[in-house]
Amino acid sequence: MYFDDHNPPHFHAKYGSYKATFDIKTLGISDGCMPPKIHGLIVRWASYHKEELLNNWESCRNGEQPKKIRPLL
């Protein structure tokens, strides 16, 4: 996430040379692409942490530091 980023609430993911932007509410890709296996892992992780992602989105919009979110184990 980036401070002062545009709506809708989203996060950016990178894997090797791939980059994608994921909508937090729908977990769909709004820009870029990911390999299918990695896309599935990202969506799984984000679905477990949707509330934390939304809270971090609000923190970033307010100029505050986002909190760390646990990785997918």
Order of alpha helices (4+ residues) and beta strands (2+ residues): beta-beta-beta-alpha-alpha
